[in-house]
């Protein structure tokens, strides 16, 4: 796959799971010397497209896929949906954004086997506009894709105006244009480009053009070339000269820099341009700045007026300024005591869920923080007990989308990722790759289908999955077992006369909201790389329905199914045997027990990440030159392995292994080492392993998860070489001995007390941001507490606080006062940092380049 998978570790099994990463933008220290981490993340869903332009001719359908791009760098790609003009993608994504960017773009492609894939249209959103679309599904009209408008990167330019005295004593002016460097140019066909620049002085009757040398295989070329232009006519000017004007108006002159990729035997590719008016030198003798590359004159104009179709997206972009840990102490303390607050509805954690527009925004960081500090079980127990008070029918227990159920859903995604992999992945792989027909709906059967064979196929898959699930209790994470135990006890107390509610309280989560969801959406839980095709989705849906009903039927001891479809009722009769009920109850007993599980003595390694990347060969090719080879990498909590193809996993001689305990450092590798982007190095007890990821997001995820899994290793390096050892010399420091200690301090990793899956400072910062964004509703809730305290009579009509759960107005009021006080104190360092950041990033600096003139 050419793009990154959306998650870095098993702990981030939720596609929305924020994890700590390196800073995405330049760091800045606060007044106390601590560093502020600027962390960007993007989560959401590529839902579907509609009304795409059909092919001309009899075959109008297209084979479509969609990509996500940071500027021009592709960082995610969906599966291909065949033969459709309204492709349904339904692919969720989550990733940390490791660099600055101008546009977040979504491209819809038409897959072409023999030629280059055709870009049908795009949705391009400026970074500053992302907040306008946050958290809601929106239909976007596809815009035409013009190669002249597809630009990224920036140029460092210096202009000077000199006075020269000619041989005859007259004075003329000379414009000096120093093109210093470019940064962040796009990849061309997956490789660094061969850029050059043309430098033109353009006026009403003038177009002088000069050209730099071509820089090979780099996205950050250092040109350092100076060009001279005469800008004022001398008295020796004659009409035999090129231009037919007596005097030039400097006010009308401009310098234009065009960046190109040298195509050698094919046409050069336009990379972007900037235009700088010469009159920027009106008050100064020199001008120096970074400029963002812009589209060509007509880059965004198109004579094509066709409706290209629409794309439905759900986008949530966040940018967090994470302060040093000491700032978050009061807010952490307030949140962590939430399980002990009586009633729990008066706690800071519960109030957060009440005031957020989208409860999921609150649940994501809240669960991670409470989980990190072992406070999640008592909190979920308390809020689930609140749910049970309003539950009148045992058959509907925990079926709603309350704070309790959402917290449990998120917890199961985080801690249950490895559990799902060891339980379901091999069977789901078999289902998705074998494509056996399983359709049993008479209306949907295709011509030639044998319904009895399809039933047997479906039953085989259901039995195999069911058997694996009910035998998996030893793999169920302890924290899930602890919560299931609490739910079971509370349900029994709430409905003492129902002997089956103790089972349905647990099955409503583990079957309905965990296994059944993972079966029908394996890509969401990273059990498969993409949303499966339509036929496989139909098979998975039928399996999921049956598994879900088996869990409910077994736990409730019902003698009939709840299916609405006649064909499903008939199919389910195959499973109405006592053995299934016994197996379900035994499984639910085991995963909701407080008994300590027996250890096998050798815990299984946790699968963290896998994917295809390029490694630099350690040996030599036949012509004596080292090269890069495509390999499949797999990281567990014990070892990093790589081999030729996934199917060779059983061939021990084809697998190369680096034990995690032997990793000494994981660092980025300078692009100049091999003229390749997105490279990193795994420094271990043998030779460094040089790896090239497919894009910046994927590289960032691998570096992050490798740093985390090896963070407590002994003998970790304090210094490293940021470049490679080539031809008997370190390119960075020019030392000749391969064993020379590193010349640059290692990047500071995550603090030793941060677990592999959770950065509690980042989660607390997110919660602070949510309180800040929801101050209006917090104020309304505060007013409601005062109103309730004063007026104790019956509520006759809806009011401003009827939607809030306020059981104890006095305690809730006090908590709100504490929240407001803490957030106000946190506002101060945030404001200081913003001011420092805006003043340090001068307009025209590399961090804050000038948005150049556009036509």
RAMOJO-V379758 format. One record per run of one state. SS is the DSSP state (A for helix, B for strand, O for the rest). FROM is the first residue (numbers start at 1). TO is the last residue. If there is no record, write none. Layout:
# RAMOJO-V379758
SS/FROM/TO
SS/FROM/TO
This chain:
# RAMOJO-V379758
O/1/9
A/10/12
O/13/27
B/28/29
O/30/34
B/35/50
O/51/61
B/62/70
O/71/72
B/73/77
O/78/80
B/81/84
O/85/87
B/88/97
O/98/102
B/103/110
O/111/117
B/118/126
A/127/133
B/134/134
O/135/136
B/137/141
O/142/142
B/143/143
O/144/146
A/147/149
O/150/153
B/154/165
O/166/170
B/171/183
O/184/187
B/188/188
O/189/190
B/191/191
O/192/194
B/195/203
O/204/205
B/206/211
O/212/221
B/222/230
O/231/249
A/250/252
O/253/253
B/254/261
O/262/268
B/269/277
A/278/281
O/282/285
B/286/292
O/293/293
B/294/294
O/295/309
B/310/322
O/323/324
A/325/336
O/337/337
A/338/340
O/341/343
A/344/346
O/347/347
A/348/355
O/356/358
A/359/372
O/373/375
A/376/389
O/390/393
A/394/396
O/397/402
A/403/415
O/416/416
A/417/434
O/435/450
A/451/470
O/471/472
A/473/475
O/476/477
A/478/494
O/495/500
A/501/520
O/521/533
A/534/556
O/557/565
A/566/575
O/576/577
A/578/591
O/592/606
B/607/616
O/617/627
B/628/636
O/637/638
B/639/643
O/644/645
A/646/648
O/649/651
A/652/654
O/655/655
B/656/659
A/660/662
B/663/668
O/669/670
A/671/673
O/674/678
B/679/684
O/685/688
B/689/692
O/693/695
A/696/709
O/710/718
B/719/720
O/721/724
B/725/726
O/727/728
B/729/730
O/731/743
B/744/745
O/746/759
A/760/773
O/774/774
A/775/790
O/791/808
A/809/840
O/841/849
B/850/851
O/852/855
